[in-house]
Amino acid sequence: MAHRDITETNIAVERLLDLTENRRHRYLLAAYNRHRYLEMAGRYREIFTPEMTVEHPVYRFSMIGRQPFTLDGREAVEGLYEHYVKTNQCIFYTEDEELAVGDTMVVSRAIVYQQATGAALARQGIDADESAMYLTRSNISMIWPYDEQGRMIGEDVWEHDDHDRDVIKLDPADVLTADQAAKLLGPLIKPLPPA
């Protein structure tokens, strides 16, 4: 397996941020960048500060092979993040990411790798060693809407193409823990710019 570097997961976001002059768009990209780094570092509670996220976020997921589901409200969303951190499933990598930003949203399309437990995959009907860790590889599109104050309203995430998906068993030495990710990403997590 090719080596993945979590510190490069947001490289497309940072490149677009460097090219963006519109102040509102720069703010949304900075918030998006910060959110993703906080999520992968296991620091999800910081995502829910009043300046970053609305009081009642809604996340919608539509993944191939699974029933679409919605996380409605902060408690539901935080529960998913907490579970991901405890099981080291908060680790993501991107490949070939394309981004667009407008006044009310950030849109992303990428190949996304996510660490997943074998037990979680087995519950989805995937033949997996329940004691192992895997990388799932999927073609993912996301729309993140923002309110007039630049706070994230939620996430719409869907797997749009199953022709290039894969499940890769990880050698234990290649598994990245949430604690390791936090150390690697800490220097990259920047405060929000002035709104």
PENOR-V875339 format. One record per run of one state. SS is the DSSP state (H for helix, E for strand, L for the rest). FROM is the first residue (numbers start at 1). TO is the last residue. If there is no record, write none. Layout:
((SS,FROM,TO) (SS,FROM,TO))
//
This chain:
((L,1,5) (H,6,8) (L,9,10) (H,11,19) (L,20,22) (H,23,40) (L,41,43) (H,44,48) (L,49,52) (E,53,62) (L,63,68) (E,69,72) (L,73,73) (H,74,86) (L,87,91) (E,92,101) (L,102,104) (E,105,117) (H,118,123) (L,124,132) (E,133,146) (L,147,151) (E,152,169) (L,170,171) (H,172,174) (L,175,177) (H,178,186) (L,187,195))
//
